[in-house]
Amino acid sequence: MNDITRALGRAFGSLLHPRMLFLMIWPLAVALVLWTVLSILFGAQTVGWLQGYLTQSAVGEWTSRWFPFDVIAAVLSWAALLVLFVPLVLVTATVIIGVVAMPMMVSHVAAADYPALEPKRGGTFAGSVWNAAIALIVFVVFSLVSLPLWFVPLFWPVLPVLLFAYLNQRVFRYDAVGDHASADEMQELFRRHGRSLYLLGIIVSLVAHVPVVGFFIPVVAGLAFIHYCLERLGELRRSPVVLAR
């Protein structure tokens, strides 16, 4: 836990550099513009589909006998669209940072804080894109499968945190060490520290729920994973233990 706390502290320290502050803005701006345009173009159709689905459901047909459920369904559909907007923006910003911005972040952090680490180039750009695509697919599939549970009071606060924790750690861990670790070292790091990486993802996901701060959390998360993974890579290389194959 101390290692995770230290990585988060260093992440906020790295964030003070003007280059990192710029990275806080443009991926979020791109994601906001993208989803705003999509909402304008397809928002009405999406709400119409949701309203029809709710109205034709068993609950909707039963409720229509007593209340004007069409109006209720329309309100719920618009509310669902608004609720989904922020997570969609954050997911998109996370993927953009993971694929496009992380190399710049890694270069800056490594030069400033881990200059002795030898780059072994175990990761590739194609591997980064593939890793982000797999993470996004798994995230979307599990989000859709678990969607009914989001309306259960015991589950709805927990499920988003766990899902975003998976997305964060899966996207950022690869890019955090792709330049400096060999393929074997990457595999060993993820095997040894998988639980800690997921715990770091959970903490970052919780911070993302803080108003305003949450919009900028993708960059903070990326920096935290960089610090945590590069520090663990240094420890791994200083360890006499032979890498597992």
C-alpha contacts under 8 A as a table, 3 or more apart, distances in Angstrom:
res1	aa1	res2	aa2	distance
1	M	4	I	5.09
1	M	5	T	6.19
1	M	196	S	7.91
2	N	5	T	5.04
2	N	6	R	6.01
3	D	6	R	5.07
3	D	7	A	6.14
3	D	228	Y	7.06
4	I	7	A	5.06
4	I	8	L	6.26
4	I	196	S	7.63
4	I	200	L	6.36
4	I	228	Y	6.72
5	T	8	L	5.17
5	T	9	G	6.19
6	R	9	G	5.06
6	R	10	R	6.15
7	A	10	R	5.14
7	A	11	A	6.06
7	A	224	A	5.14
7	A	225	F	7.31
7	A	227	H	5.30
7	A	228	Y	5.15
8	L	11	A	4.93
8	L	12	F	6.45
8	L	220	V	7.88
8	L	223	L	7.94
8	L	224	A	5.05
9	G	12	F	5.38
9	G	13	G	6.37
10	R	13	G	4.86
10	R	14	S	6.12
10	R	224	A	7.12
10	R	227	H	6.96
11	A	14	S	5.13
11	A	15	L	6.17
11	A	220	V	6.00
11	A	221	A	7.78
11	A	223	L	4.90
11	A	224	A	4.82
11	A	227	H	6.93
12	F	15	L	4.93
12	F	16	L	6.99
12	F	220	V	6.71
12	F	223	L	7.99
13	G	16	L	5.78
14	S	17	H	5.95
14	S	20	M	7.18
14	S	109	V	7.23
14	S	223	L	7.35
15	L	18	P	7.84
15	L	20	M	5.31
15	L	21	L	6.18
15	L	220	V	7.16
15	L	223	L	7.85
16	L	20	M	6.91
16	L	21	L	6.68
17	H	20	M	5.41
17	H	21	L	6.38
18	P	21	L	4.97
18	P	22	F	6.26
19	R	22	F	5.24
19	R	23	L	6.50
20	M	23	L	4.96
20	M	24	M	6.39
20	M	105	M	7.27
20	M	219	V	7.79
21	L	24	M	5.08
21	L	25	I	6.90
22	F	25	I	5.38
22	F	26	W	6.63
23	L	26	W	5.82
23	L	27	P	6.69
23	L	101	A	7.20
23	L	219	V	6.96
24	M	27	P	6.81
24	M	28	L	6.88
24	M	216	F	5.86
24	M	218	P	7.82
24	M	219	V	5.75
25	I	28	L	5.50
25	I	29	A	6.00
25	I	216	F	7.75
26	W	29	A	4.88
26	W	30	V	6.06
27	P	30	V	5.14
27	P	31	A	6.18
27	P	93	A	5.27
27	P	96	I	6.25
27	P	97	I	6.54
28	L	31	A	5.08
28	L	32	L	6.04
28	L	89	V	7.26
28	L	90	L	7.52
28	L	93	A	5.35
28	L	215	F	7.30
28	L	216	F	7.47
29	A	32	L	5.08
29	A	33	V	6.12
30	V	33	V	5.24
30	V	34	L	6.06
30	V	93	A	7.65
31	A	34	L	5.09
31	A	35	W	6.19
31	A	89	V	5.26
31	A	90	L	7.60
31	A	92	T	5.73
31	A	93	A	5.61
32	L	35	W	5.44
32	L	36	T	5.90
32	L	89	V	5.92
33	V	36	T	5.10
33	V	37	V	6.09
34	L	37	V	5.38
34	L	38	L	6.26
35	W	38	L	4.90
35	W	39	S	5.86
35	W	85	F	7.37
35	W	88	L	7.56
35	W	89	V	6.71
36	T	39	S	5.05
36	T	40	I	6.23
37	V	40	I	5.15
37	V	41	L	6.18
38	L	41	L	5.07
38	L	42	F	5.75
38	L	43	G	7.08
39	S	42	F	5.34
39	S	43	G	4.38
39	S	44	A	7.92
40	I	43	G	5.60
40	I	44	A	7.71
41	L	44	A	7.70
42	F	45	Q	5.32
42	F	46	T	6.10
43	G	46	T	5.12
43	G	47	V	6.13
43	G	81	L	7.68
44	A	47	V	5.14
44	A	48	G	6.08
45	Q	48	G	4.98
45	Q	49	W	6.18
46	T	49	W	5.12
46	T	50	L	6.21
47	V	50	L	5.06
47	V	51	Q	5.94
47	V	74	A	7.20
47	V	77	S	5.29
47	V	78	W	6.08
47	V	81	L	7.28
48	G	51	Q	5.06
48	G	52	G	6.11
48	G	74	A	7.80
48	G	77	S	7.86
49	W	52	G	5.16
49	W	53	Y	6.12
50	L	53	Y	5.03
50	L	54	L	6.13
50	L	73	A	7.88
50	L	77	S	5.66
51	Q	54	L	5.20
51	Q	55	T	6.02
51	Q	70	D	7.39
51	Q	73	A	5.15
51	Q	74	A	5.45
51	Q	76	L	7.87
51	Q	77	S	5.82
52	G	55	T	5.09
52	G	56	Q	6.02
53	Y	56	Q	5.37
53	Y	57	S	6.11
54	L	57	S	5.24
54	L	59	V	7.76
54	L	60	G	5.75
54	L	73	A	6.07
55	T	59	V	7.94
55	T	60	G	4.59
55	T	61	E	6.31
55	T	69	F	6.90
55	T	70	D	6.42
55	T	73	A	6.48
56	Q	60	G	5.91
56	Q	61	E	6.05
57	S	60	G	5.06
57	S	61	E	6.18
58	A	61	E	5.24
58	A	62	W	6.16
59	V	62	W	5.20
59	V	63	T	6.02
60	G	63	T	5.12
60	G	64	S	6.02
60	G	69	F	6.56
61	E	64	S	5.21
61	E	65	R	7.10
62	W	65	R	5.83
62	W	66	W	7.86
63	T	66	W	5.61
63	T	67	F	5.99
63	T	68	P	7.99
63	T	69	F	6.35
64	S	67	F	5.20
64	S	68	P	5.81
64	S	69	F	5.10
64	S	70	D	7.76
68	P	71	V	5.96
68	P	72	I	6.95
69	F	72	I	4.87
69	F	73	A	5.85
70	D	73	A	5.09
70	D	74	A	6.20
71	V	74	A	5.14
71	V	75	V	6.34
72	I	75	V	5.19
72	I	76	L	6.16
73	A	76	L	5.08
73	A	77	S	5.99
74	A	77	S	5.09
74	A	78	W	6.30
75	V	78	W	5.34
75	V	79	A	6.11
76	L	79	A	4.97
76	L	80	A	6.02
77	S	80	A	5.09
77	S	81	L	6.31
78	W	81	L	5.08
78	W	82	L	6.30
79	A	82	L	5.14
79	A	83	V	6.10
80	A	83	V	5.05
80	A	84	L	6.10
81	L	84	L	5.22
81	L	85	F	6.25
82	L	85	F	5.23
82	L	86	V	7.59
83	V	86	V	6.57
83	V	87	P	7.72
84	L	87	P	5.59
84	L	88	L	6.16
85	F	88	L	5.27
85	F	89	V	6.27
86	V	89	V	5.14
86	V	90	L	6.25
87	P	90	L	5.06
87	P	91	V	6.02
88	L	91	V	5.15
88	L	92	T	6.11
89	V	92	T	5.22
89	V	93	A	6.10
90	L	93	A	5.06
90	L	94	T	6.01
90	L	215	F	6.76
90	L	218	P	7.22
91	V	94	T	5.06
91	V	95	V	6.31
92	T	95	V	5.22
92	T	96	I	6.19
93	A	96	I	5.07
93	A	97	I	6.07
93	A	218	P	6.71
94	T	97	I	5.22
94	T	98	G	6.00
94	T	168	N	7.41
94	T	171	V	7.86
94	T	218	P	5.26
94	T	219	V	7.88
95	V	98	G	4.97
95	V	99	V	6.11
95	V	132	A	6.44
95	V	171	V	7.10
96	I	99	V	5.42
96	I	100	V	5.59
96	I	101	A	6.90
97	I	100	V	5.39
97	I	101	A	4.51
97	I	102	M	5.74
97	I	218	P	7.19
97	I	219	V	7.10
97	I	222	G	7.60
98	G	101	A	6.25
98	G	102	M	5.33
98	G	128	S	7.73
98	G	132	A	7.26
98	G	171	V	5.91
98	G	172	F	5.78
98	G	175	D	6.61
98	G	222	G	7.36
99	V	102	M	6.44
99	V	125	F	7.70
99	V	128	S	6.06
99	V	129	V	6.10
99	V	132	A	7.16
99	V	175	D	7.62
100	V	103	P	6.95
101	A	104	M	5.61
101	A	105	M	6.43
102	M	105	M	4.88
102	M	106	V	5.89
102	M	172	F	7.98
102	M	175	D	6.30
102	M	176	A	7.14
102	M	222	G	7.01
103	P	106	V	5.12
103	P	107	S	6.08
103	P	175	D	7.18
104	M	107	S	5.14
104	M	108	H	6.22
105	M	108	H	5.20
105	M	109	V	6.14
105	M	222	G	7.95
105	M	223	L	7.06
106	V	109	V	5.23
106	V	110	A	5.79
106	V	176	A	6.38
106	V	223	L	7.91
106	V	226	I	6.46
107	S	110	A	5.33
107	S	111	A	6.07
108	H	111	A	5.42
108	H	112	A	6.23
109	V	112	A	5.17
109	V	113	D	5.74
109	V	114	Y	7.12
109	V	223	L	7.94
109	V	226	I	7.58
109	V	227	H	7.54
110	A	113	D	5.41
110	A	114	Y	4.55
110	A	115	P	5.74
110	A	117	L	7.67
110	A	230	L	7.84
111	A	114	Y	5.98
111	A	115	P	4.95
112	A	115	P	6.59
114	Y	117	L	5.82
114	Y	230	L	7.42
114	Y	231	E	7.92
117	L	180	H	6.92
117	L	234	G	6.79
118	E	180	H	6.16
119	P	179	D	5.67
119	P	180	H	3.73
119	P	181	A	6.48
120	K	179	D	6.34
120	K	180	H	4.93
120	K	181	A	5.28
120	K	182	S	5.11
121	R	124	T	7.24
121	R	178	G	6.02
121	R	179	D	4.37
121	R	180	H	5.58
121	R	181	A	6.19
121	R	182	S	5.96
122	G	178	G	5.45
122	G	179	D	6.31
122	G	180	H	7.04
122	G	181	A	5.45
122	G	182	S	3.94
122	G	183	A	4.42
122	G	184	D	7.90
122	G	186	M	7.35
123	G	127	G	6.25
123	G	128	S	7.20
123	G	174	Y	7.34
123	G	175	D	7.45
123	G	177	V	7.62
123	G	178	G	3.96
123	G	179	D	5.98
123	G	181	A	7.68
123	G	182	S	7.44
123	G	183	A	6.89
124	T	127	G	4.95
124	T	128	S	6.17
124	T	178	G	6.83
124	T	179	D	7.87
125	F	128	S	4.95
125	F	129	V	6.26
126	A	129	V	5.16
126	A	130	W	6.09
127	G	130	W	5.04
127	G	131	N	5.90
128	S	131	N	5.09
128	S	132	A	6.14
128	S	174	Y	6.83
128	S	175	D	6.43
129	V	132	A	5.18
129	V	133	A	6.11
130	W	133	A	5.04
130	W	134	I	6.18
131	N	134	I	5.25
131	N	135	A	6.15
131	N	170	R	7.43
131	N	171	V	6.56
131	N	174	Y	7.47
132	A	135	A	5.04
132	A	136	L	6.06
132	A	170	R	7.50
132	A	171	V	5.29
133	A	136	L	5.11
133	A	137	I	6.12
134	I	137	I	5.14
134	I	138	V	6.14
135	A	138	V	5.31
135	A	139	F	6.03
135	A	166	Y	7.84
135	A	167	L	5.82
135	A	170	R	6.02
135	A	171	V	6.40
136	L	139	F	5.01
136	L	140	V	6.10
136	L	167	L	6.95
137	I	140	V	5.21
137	I	141	V	6.07
138	V	141	V	5.16
138	V	142	F	6.07
139	F	142	F	5.43
139	F	143	S	5.98
139	F	163	L	6.37
139	F	164	F	7.76
139	F	166	Y	7.51
139	F	167	L	6.38
140	V	143	S	5.00
140	V	144	L	6.16
141	V	144	L	5.27
141	V	145	V	6.13
142	F	145	V	5.00
142	F	146	S	5.89
142	F	163	L	7.70
143	S	146	S	5.31
143	S	147	L	5.83
143	S	163	L	7.29
144	L	147	L	5.06
145	V	148	P	7.59
146	S	149	L	5.46
146	S	150	W	6.87
146	S	159	L	7.98
147	L	150	W	5.28
147	L	151	F	7.66
148	P	151	F	6.00
148	P	152	V	7.62
149	L	152	V	5.22
149	L	155	F	6.05
149	L	156	W	6.66
150	W	153	P	7.60
150	W	155	F	5.92
150	W	156	W	4.18
150	W	157	P	7.89
150	W	159	L	7.08
151	F	155	F	7.52
151	F	156	W	6.08
152	V	155	F	5.47
152	V	156	W	6.00
153	P	156	W	5.75
153	P	157	P	7.52
154	L	157	P	7.17
154	L	158	V	7.66
155	F	158	V	5.32
155	F	159	L	5.90
156	W	159	L	5.65
156	W	160	P	6.95
157	P	160	P	6.52
157	P	161	V	7.13
158	V	161	V	5.42
158	V	162	L	6.33
159	L	162	L	5.18
159	L	163	L	6.06
160	P	163	L	5.13
160	P	164	F	6.00
161	V	164	F	5.31
161	V	165	A	5.96
161	V	202	I	6.22
161	V	205	S	5.44
161	V	206	L	6.41
162	L	165	A	4.97
162	L	166	Y	6.31
162	L	202	I	6.40
162	L	205	S	7.86
163	L	166	Y	5.21
163	L	167	L	6.39
164	F	167	L	4.93
164	F	168	N	5.99
164	F	201	G	7.33
164	F	202	I	7.48
164	F	205	S	5.93
165	A	168	N	5.20
165	A	169	Q	6.18
165	A	198	Y	6.21
165	A	199	L	7.64
165	A	200	L	7.68
165	A	201	G	4.07
165	A	202	I	4.63
165	A	203	I	7.83
165	A	204	V	7.29
165	A	205	S	5.75
166	Y	169	Q	5.48
166	Y	170	R	5.93
166	Y	198	Y	6.58
166	Y	201	G	6.66
167	L	170	R	5.28
167	L	171	V	5.98
167	L	201	G	7.93
168	N	171	V	5.45
168	N	172	F	5.92
168	N	201	G	5.55
168	N	205	S	7.98
168	N	221	A	7.31
169	Q	172	F	5.41
169	Q	173	R	5.58
169	Q	197	L	5.97
169	Q	198	Y	5.91
169	Q	200	L	7.54
169	Q	201	G	5.36
169	Q	225	F	7.69
170	R	173	R	5.87
170	R	174	Y	7.07
171	V	174	Y	6.40
171	V	175	D	7.21
172	F	175	D	5.42
172	F	176	A	5.87
172	F	221	A	7.86
172	F	222	G	5.88
172	F	225	F	6.29
172	F	226	I	7.77
173	R	176	A	5.11
173	R	177	V	6.78
173	R	197	L	7.76
173	R	225	F	6.20
173	R	226	I	7.50
173	R	229	C	7.07
174	Y	177	V	5.91
174	Y	178	G	5.64
174	Y	186	M	7.70
175	D	178	G	4.98
175	D	179	D	7.50
176	A	179	D	7.69
176	A	222	G	7.57
176	A	225	F	6.23
176	A	226	I	4.54
176	A	229	C	6.37
176	A	230	L	7.22
177	V	180	H	5.31
177	V	181	A	5.44
177	V	186	M	7.03
177	V	226	I	7.12
177	V	229	C	6.38
177	V	230	L	6.38
177	V	233	L	7.89
178	G	181	A	5.85
178	G	182	S	7.61
178	G	186	M	7.53
180	H	230	L	7.97
181	A	184	D	7.85
181	A	185	E	5.51
181	A	186	M	5.79
181	A	233	L	7.13
182	S	185	E	5.04
182	S	186	M	6.13
183	A	186	M	5.16
183	A	187	Q	6.33
184	D	187	Q	5.15
184	D	188	E	6.19
184	D	243	L	7.10
184	D	244	A	7.94
184	D	245	R	7.44
185	E	188	E	5.04
185	E	189	L	6.02
185	E	233	L	7.62
185	E	243	L	7.14
186	M	189	L	5.13
186	M	190	F	6.23
187	Q	190	F	5.35
187	Q	191	R	6.17
188	E	191	R	5.03
188	E	192	R	6.07
188	E	243	L	6.52
188	E	244	A	6.63
189	L	192	R	5.26
189	L	193	H	5.87
189	L	194	G	7.68
189	L	229	C	7.83
189	L	232	R	7.33
189	L	233	L	7.08
189	L	236	L	7.81
190	F	193	H	5.37
190	F	194	G	5.02
191	R	194	G	5.57
193	H	196	S	5.21
193	H	197	L	6.03
194	G	197	L	5.15
194	G	198	Y	6.26
195	R	198	Y	5.08
195	R	199	L	6.13
196	S	199	L	4.90
196	S	200	L	6.12
197	L	200	L	5.06
197	L	201	G	6.23
197	L	225	F	7.81
198	Y	201	G	4.84
198	Y	202	I	6.24
199	L	202	I	4.97
199	L	203	I	6.31
200	L	203	I	5.16
200	L	204	V	6.20
200	L	225	F	7.86
201	G	204	V	5.15
201	G	205	S	6.06
201	G	221	A	7.80
202	I	205	S	4.99
202	I	206	L	6.23
203	I	206	L	5.15
203	I	207	V	6.35
204	V	207	V	5.10
204	V	208	A	6.21
204	V	217	I	7.24
204	V	221	A	6.13
205	S	208	A	4.97
205	S	209	H	6.91
206	L	209	H	5.52
206	L	210	V	7.54
207	V	210	V	5.55
207	V	213	V	7.50
207	V	214	G	6.43
207	V	217	I	7.37
208	A	211	P	7.79
208	A	213	V	6.60
208	A	214	G	3.73
208	A	215	F	7.05
208	A	217	I	5.74
209	H	213	V	7.87
209	H	214	G	5.56
210	V	213	V	5.58
210	V	214	G	5.37
211	P	214	G	5.86
211	P	215	F	7.86
212	V	215	F	5.67
212	V	216	F	7.57
213	V	216	F	5.64
213	V	217	I	6.48
214	G	217	I	5.09
215	F	218	P	7.53
216	F	219	V	6.24
216	F	220	V	7.00
217	I	220	V	4.96
217	I	221	A	5.87
218	P	221	A	5.04
218	P	222	G	6.12
219	V	222	G	5.00
219	V	223	L	6.21
220	V	223	L	5.21
220	V	224	A	6.10
221	A	224	A	5.05
221	A	225	F	6.20
222	G	225	F	5.30
222	G	226	I	6.20
223	L	226	I	4.99
223	L	227	H	6.21
224	A	227	H	5.28
224	A	228	Y	6.08
225	F	228	Y	5.05
225	F	229	C	5.82
226	I	229	C	5.34
226	I	230	L	5.90
227	H	230	L	5.42
227	H	231	E	6.00
228	Y	231	E	5.35
228	Y	232	R	6.26
229	C	232	R	5.06
229	C	233	L	6.04
230	L	233	L	4.90
230	L	234	G	6.26
231	E	234	G	5.21
231	E	235	E	6.45
232	R	235	E	5.00
232	R	236	L	6.10
233	L	236	L	4.96
233	L	237	R	6.30
234	G	237	R	5.28
234	G	238	R	6.34
235	E	238	R	5.09
235	E	239	S	6.17
236	L	239	S	5.10
237	R	240	P	7.72
